[in-house]
Amino acid sequence: MAQYLILIYGDEARWEAASESERRQIDEGHRAFWQQAGAAILASGELEPTRTATTLRPGGEQPLITDGPFLETKEVLGGFYVVDVADLDAALALAGLLAESRQDHSGVQVHPLVDHS
C-alpha cells in the first residue's frame, strides 16, 4: 500500500458564487469519493478561504508573519484527502470521482507521500 495526498484546487470567487445546484454536484463527487475510498481515507479537510490564511517567510532570525496566502493566484488550494491505496492508478481513480477534476476552473493534484518507515 502507498499513501497519496490529493489536493483540490479551485477558483474561490467561482466557489463563493456557485449556485445550490453547482454545490450539490460537487458534494455528490465527494460522497462518491468517500463511498469508493472508505477506510483508505486517512485524513481529509476543506480549507477556509485564503483570506484567513497566515504565511511565514524568512525574515532573518525570526520569520516574517503576514496575513493571507503566499501567492496571489486564481486557483487556490481548497481541500485535501490523504489516502492509503494500492498504487498511483488507484489514487487517480479516486481523484477522478471528484467534480473538481472535471470543472473548467479547478483541478486536482495527486502526490505520493514519502514512506519514512
N, CA, C and O of each residue as an XYZ file, in Angstrom:
468
protein
N       0.849     -1.187      0.000
C       0.000      0.000      0.000
C       0.890      1.245      0.000
O       2.020      1.221      0.486
N       0.362      2.306     -0.545
C       1.095      3.575     -0.613
C       0.150      4.710     -0.236
O      -1.064      4.610     -0.417
N       0.718      5.781      0.285
C      -0.091      6.930      0.673
C       0.070      8.051     -0.341
O       1.161      8.311     -0.848
N      -1.057      8.711     -0.622
C      -1.095      9.812     -1.586
C      -1.852     10.980     -0.985
O      -2.839     10.807     -0.270
N      -1.368     12.165     -1.289
C      -2.043     13.401     -0.924
C      -2.779     13.891     -2.159
O      -2.164     14.124     -3.199
N      -4.077     14.045     -2.050
C      -4.907     14.528     -3.151
C      -5.295     15.960     -2.830
O      -6.031     16.213     -1.876
N      -4.800     16.893     -3.625
C      -5.038     18.317     -3.401
C      -6.106     18.822     -4.358
O      -6.055     18.551     -5.558
N      -7.065     19.552     -3.827
C      -8.197     20.034     -4.612
C      -8.081     21.549     -4.753
O      -8.092     22.282     -3.764
N      -7.972     22.004     -5.998
C      -7.810     23.426     -6.280
C      -9.059     23.973     -6.962
O      -9.796     23.240     -7.622
N      -9.281     25.262     -6.791
C     -10.396     25.897     -7.478
C     -10.314     27.405     -7.392
O      -9.457     27.966     -6.709
N     -11.210     28.037     -8.089
C     -11.324     29.491     -8.116
C     -12.264     29.900     -6.985
O     -13.460     29.615     -7.041
N     -11.732     30.564     -5.960
C     -12.541     30.928     -4.801
C     -13.740     31.795     -5.165
O     -14.827     31.613     -4.616
N     -13.551     32.731     -6.080
C     -14.655     33.620     -6.463
C     -15.791     32.798     -7.074
O     -16.963     33.056     -6.800
N     -15.446     31.819     -7.895
C     -16.486     30.976     -8.505
C     -17.134     30.081     -7.463
O     -18.339     29.839     -7.522
N     -16.352     29.585     -6.508
C     -16.919     28.745     -5.450
C     -17.919     29.553     -4.625
O     -19.018     29.077     -4.341
N     -17.543     30.769     -4.243
C     -18.424     31.595     -3.426
C     -19.695     31.988     -4.179
O     -20.739     32.203     -3.563
N     -19.613     32.083     -5.506
C     -20.763     32.468     -6.324
C     -21.555     31.261     -6.833
O     -22.547     31.432     -7.542
N     -21.133     30.053     -6.483
C     -21.777     28.839     -7.001
C     -23.226     28.741     -6.543
O     -23.569     29.109     -5.420
N     -24.059     28.240     -7.433
C     -25.463     28.013     -7.104
C     -25.590     26.759     -6.236
O     -24.646     25.980     -6.110
N     -26.755     26.581     -5.649
C     -27.003     25.370     -4.862
C     -26.838     24.118     -5.722
O     -26.310     23.108     -5.258
N     -27.285     24.187     -6.963
C     -27.162     23.055     -7.885
C     -25.686     22.723     -8.136
O     -25.302     21.553     -8.119
N     -24.870     23.739     -8.366
C     -23.433     23.515     -8.591
C     -22.776     22.933     -7.346
O     -21.934     22.041     -7.450
N     -23.149     23.422     -6.186
C     -22.572     22.896     -4.936
C     -22.996     21.446     -4.700
O     -22.200     20.636     -4.226
N     -24.238     21.121     -5.028
C     -24.704     19.737     -4.887
C     -23.906     18.806     -5.798
O     -23.568     17.690     -5.403
N     -23.606     19.258     -7.013
C     -22.822     18.443     -7.947
C     -21.434     18.158     -7.362
O     -20.939     17.033     -7.442
N     -20.826     19.166     -6.785
C     -19.510     18.986     -6.161
C     -19.620     18.038     -4.972
O     -18.797     17.136     -4.813
N     -20.632     18.241     -4.141
C     -20.831     17.372     -2.981
C     -21.076     15.923     -3.394
O     -20.619     15.003     -2.715
N     -21.790     15.706     -4.497
C     -22.028     14.346     -4.984
C     -20.712     13.652     -5.323
O     -20.547     12.463     -5.051
N     -19.772     14.395     -5.920
C     -18.459     13.828     -6.220
C     -17.717     13.422     -4.959
O     -17.049     12.389     -4.926
N     -17.839     14.247     -3.914
C     -17.164     13.913     -2.654
C     -17.827     12.708     -1.980
O     -17.136     11.875     -1.393
N     -19.153     12.609     -2.058
C     -19.828     11.431     -1.498
C     -19.399     10.163     -2.236
O     -19.162      9.130     -1.610
N     -19.300     10.240     -3.568
C     -18.837      9.085     -4.351
C     -17.404      8.723     -3.969
O     -17.064      7.544     -3.862
N     -16.571      9.731     -3.765
C     -15.185      9.514     -3.347
C     -15.170      8.765     -2.010
O     -14.474      7.761     -1.867
N     -15.944      9.259     -1.029
C     -15.984      8.629      0.295
C     -16.499      7.193      0.203
O     -15.951      6.305      0.857
N     -17.532      6.949     -0.589
C     -18.082      5.598     -0.729
C     -17.065      4.652     -1.341
O     -16.935      3.510     -0.902
N     -16.346      5.118     -2.349
C     -15.361      4.272     -3.032
C     -14.115      4.064     -2.167
O     -13.593      2.952     -2.088
N     -13.641      5.126     -1.521
C     -12.378      5.057     -0.777
C     -12.549      4.409      0.591
O     -11.674      3.662      1.031
N     -13.642      4.676      1.259
C     -13.898      4.082      2.576
C     -12.747      4.282      3.551
O     -12.301      5.404      3.793
N     -12.279      3.172      4.102
C     -11.229      3.206      5.123
C      -9.865      3.617      4.572
O      -8.932      3.837      5.345
N      -9.734      3.724      3.249
C      -8.457      4.171      2.667
C      -8.208      5.652      2.946
O      -7.077      6.120      2.820
N      -9.253      6.394      3.323
C      -9.086      7.819      3.644
C      -8.492      7.920      5.039
O      -9.115      7.512      6.020
N      -7.286      8.463      5.124
C      -6.604      8.631      6.404
C      -6.879      9.999      7.015
O      -6.868     10.155      8.236
N      -7.125     10.987      6.161
C      -7.418     12.344      6.621
C      -8.046     13.110      5.469
O      -7.842     12.777      4.301
N      -8.808     14.137      5.809
C      -9.392     14.992      4.783
C      -9.779     16.312      5.418
O      -9.896     16.420      6.638
N      -9.976     17.310      4.580
C     -10.434     18.586      5.103
C     -10.712     19.589      4.005
O     -10.110     19.552      2.932
N     -11.641     20.488      4.297
C     -11.910     21.625      3.427
C     -11.301     22.841      4.095
O     -11.492     23.056      5.292
N     -10.575     23.629      3.339
C      -9.898     24.787      3.895
C     -10.803     26.012      3.902
O     -11.652     26.173      3.026
N     -10.615     26.866      4.891
C     -11.278     28.161      4.915
C     -10.715     28.991      3.761
O      -9.664     28.640      3.223
N     -11.379     30.080      3.362
C     -10.870     30.920      2.260
C      -9.442     31.412      2.528
O      -9.026     31.555      3.677
N      -8.709     31.665      1.451
C      -7.313     32.076      1.588
C      -7.154     33.363      2.379
O      -6.094     33.594      2.960
N      -8.174     34.205      2.419
C      -8.062     35.448      3.187
C      -7.875     35.175      4.675
O      -7.480     36.069      5.424
N      -8.157     33.945      5.112
C      -7.981     33.598      6.524
C      -6.611     32.986      6.798
O      -6.276     32.713      7.950
N      -5.818     32.767      5.755
C      -4.501     32.129      5.908
C      -3.478     33.095      6.502
O      -3.630     34.314      6.421
N      -2.450     32.530      7.089
C      -1.300     33.285      7.587
C      -0.055     32.641      7.005
O       0.065     31.416      6.988
N       0.871     33.463      6.528
C       2.072     32.967      5.873
C       3.305     33.359      6.670
O       3.412     34.493      7.138
N       4.231     32.429      6.824
C       5.527     32.706      7.443
C       6.580     32.665      6.350
O       6.626     31.727      5.554
N       7.437     33.700      6.315
C       8.511     33.790      5.325
C       9.815     34.082      6.051
O       9.813     34.591      7.172
N      10.937     33.751      5.398
C      12.223     34.052      6.035
C      12.347     35.542      6.319
O      12.009     36.379      5.483
N      12.838     35.858      7.514
C      12.985     37.259      7.889
C      14.150     37.474      8.826
O      14.053     38.265      9.765
N      15.241     36.790      8.589
C      16.383     36.915      9.492
C      16.285     35.876     10.588
O      16.072     34.694     10.318
N      16.440     36.317     11.827
C      16.391     35.371     12.944
C      14.978     34.880     13.233
O      14.803     33.763     13.719
N      13.991     35.678     12.949
C      12.591     35.316     13.169
C      11.841     35.376     11.838
O      12.108     36.256     11.020
N      10.923     34.465     11.617
C      10.148     34.540     10.380
C       9.244     35.770     10.368
O       8.779     36.231     11.411
N       9.007     36.292      9.160
C       8.043     37.371      8.986
C       6.669     36.734      8.849
O       6.486     35.798      8.070
N       5.717     37.236      9.596
C       4.369     36.684      9.579
C       3.456     37.694      8.902
O       3.384     38.854      9.308
N       2.756     37.237      7.860
C       1.836     38.119      7.140
C       0.492     37.429      6.986
O       0.411     36.201      6.942
N      -0.554     38.227      6.907
C      -1.893     37.689      6.670
C      -2.032     37.323      5.205
O      -1.475     37.984      4.329
N      -2.775     36.270      4.955
C      -3.081     35.896      3.588
C      -2.153     34.835      3.035
O      -1.196     34.415      3.686
N      -2.460     34.408      1.806
C      -1.673     33.346      1.188
C      -0.325     33.860      0.704
O      -0.106     35.066      0.589
N       0.568     32.927      0.424
C       1.903     33.282     -0.043
C       1.849     33.935     -1.415
O       2.536     34.929     -1.653
N       1.048     33.396     -2.315
C       0.957     33.907     -3.676
C      -0.463     34.315     -3.997
O      -1.419     33.732     -3.486
N      -0.596     35.306     -4.834
C      -1.906     35.680     -5.350
C      -2.122     34.868     -6.622
O      -1.450     35.101     -7.627
N      -3.038     33.932     -6.587
C      -3.329     33.101     -7.748
C      -4.828     32.985     -7.918
O      -5.591     33.223     -6.982
N      -5.243     32.621     -9.106
C      -6.664     32.436     -9.358
C      -7.146     31.137     -8.722
O      -8.169     31.120     -8.039
N      -6.409     30.052     -8.945
C      -6.771     28.770     -8.357
C      -6.025     28.599     -7.041
O      -4.804     28.746     -6.991
N      -6.754     28.290     -5.982
C      -6.162     28.124     -4.670
C      -6.503     26.748     -4.117
O      -7.466     26.113     -4.546
N      -5.715     26.306     -3.177
C      -5.959     25.034     -2.521
C      -7.198     25.162     -1.649
O      -7.263     26.022     -0.772
N      -8.175     24.308     -1.893
C      -9.425     24.391     -1.154
C      -9.685     23.209     -0.238
O     -10.505     23.303      0.675
N      -9.000     22.102     -0.468
C      -9.206     20.937      0.367
C      -8.244     19.829      0.001
O      -7.462     19.947     -0.943
N      -8.313     18.742      0.767
C      -7.363     17.654      0.552
C      -7.917     16.345      1.082
O      -8.842     16.320      1.894
N      -7.337     15.273      0.611
C      -7.516     13.928      1.161
C      -6.133     13.303      1.271
O      -5.261     13.564      0.443
N      -5.935     12.488      2.279
C      -4.780     11.601      2.354
C      -5.352     10.193      2.297
O      -6.177      9.815      3.128
N      -4.909      9.420      1.310
C      -5.435      8.065      1.135
C      -4.301      7.050      1.145
O      -3.169      7.351      0.768
N      -4.624      5.870      1.573
C      -3.684      4.749      1.577
C      -4.276      3.697      0.651
O      -5.213      2.989      1.022
N      -3.725      3.598     -0.556
C      -4.268      2.715     -1.591
C      -3.147      1.882     -2.204
O      -1.973      2.075     -1.887
N      -3.514      0.970     -3.069
C      -2.544      0.022     -3.635
C      -1.462      0.707     -4.461
O      -0.289      0.345     -4.366
N      -1.849      1.701     -5.277
C      -0.864      2.304     -6.170
C      -1.410      3.617     -6.744
O      -2.524      4.034     -6.427
N      -0.608      4.251     -7.587
C      -0.992      5.519     -8.188
C      -2.269      5.391     -9.006
O      -3.105      6.295     -8.981
N      -2.436      4.304     -9.718
C      -3.650      4.126    -10.509
C      -4.893      4.164     -9.631
O      -5.910      4.738    -10.020
N      -4.820      3.559     -8.456
C      -5.961      3.574     -7.538
C      -6.225      4.984     -7.024
O      -7.378      5.399     -6.905
N      -5.160      5.719     -6.719
C      -5.315      7.106     -6.257
C      -5.919      7.978     -7.351
O      -6.777      8.817     -7.077
N      -5.473      7.783     -8.587
C      -6.008      8.559     -9.707
C      -7.475      8.231     -9.966
O      -8.260      9.116    -10.303
N      -7.843      6.970     -9.811
C      -9.244      6.582     -9.997
C     -10.130      7.275     -8.972
O     -11.219      7.743     -9.305
N      -9.667      7.343     -7.726
C     -10.441      8.046     -6.700
C     -10.524      9.538     -7.007
O     -11.601     10.131     -6.940
N      -9.392     10.137     -7.342
C      -9.365     11.575     -7.633
C     -10.290     11.920     -8.796
O     -10.866     13.007     -8.831
N     -10.433     11.007     -9.738
C     -11.305     11.231    -10.878
C     -12.778     11.275    -10.521
O     -13.593     11.732    -11.322
N     -13.136     10.805     -9.327
C     -14.527     10.877     -8.871
C     -14.917     12.287     -8.451
O     -16.102     12.618     -8.413
N     -13.931     13.118     -8.136
C     -14.201     14.468     -7.639
C     -14.622     15.382     -8.785
O     -13.979     15.409     -9.834
N     -15.699     16.126     -8.580
C     -16.193     17.052     -9.609
C     -15.127     18.070     -9.988
O     -15.083     18.528    -11.130
N     -14.275     18.424     -9.044
C     -13.233     19.410     -9.318
C     -12.243     18.938    -10.375
O     -11.529     19.754    -10.956
N     -12.189     17.640    -10.632
C     -11.284     17.128    -11.668
C     -11.855     17.326    -13.071
O     -11.166     17.089    -14.063
N     -13.108     17.759    -13.153
C     -13.755     17.926    -14.450
C     -14.219     19.354    -14.725
O     -14.674     19.637    -15.833
N     -14.121     20.251    -13.765
C     -14.607     21.615    -13.961
C     -13.538     22.492    -14.589
O     -12.343     22.272    -14.392
N     -13.974     23.483    -15.342
C     -13.017     24.324    -16.073
C     -12.278     25.324    -15.191
O     -11.348     25.975    -15.668
N     -12.650     25.466    -13.942
C     -11.997     26.446    -13.070
C     -11.264     25.802    -11.902
O     -10.879     26.486    -10.954
N     -11.073     24.502    -11.967
C     -10.449     23.830    -10.832
C      -9.548     22.706    -11.321
O      -9.364     22.516    -12.523
N      -9.002     21.983    -10.394
C      -8.138     20.870    -10.733
C      -7.806     20.072     -9.484
O      -8.031     20.526     -8.362
N      -7.276     18.890     -9.689
C      -6.910     18.003     -8.593
C      -5.499     17.488     -8.855
O      -5.195     17.028     -9.956
N      -4.648     17.564     -7.853
C      -3.292     17.008     -7.963
C      -3.178     15.812     -7.036
O      -3.760     15.795     -5.952
N      -2.425     14.813     -7.470
C      -2.163     13.627     -6.675
C      -0.660     13.530     -6.455
O       0.110     13.450     -7.412
N      -0.245     13.538     -5.189
C       1.174     13.486     -4.835
C       1.442     12.264     -3.976
O       0.761     12.072     -2.969
N       2.415     11.424     -4.338
C       2.798     10.346     -3.438
C       3.496     10.920     -2.205
O       4.248     11.890     -2.298
N       3.238     10.313     -1.063
C       3.915     10.718      0.164
C       5.149      9.824      0.357
O       5.130      8.648     -0.006
N       6.196     10.378      0.917
C       7.424      9.639      1.164
C       7.175      8.674      2.331
O       6.629      9.056      3.367
N       7.582      7.435      2.138
C       7.446      6.425      3.184
C       8.721      6.453      4.032
O       9.792      6.063      3.569
N       8.593      6.916      5.273
C       9.754      7.029      6.163
C       9.888      5.819      7.097
O      10.667      5.856      8.050
N       9.137      4.758      6.830
C       9.220      3.605      7.737
C      10.470      2.784      7.490
O      10.692      1.780      8.167
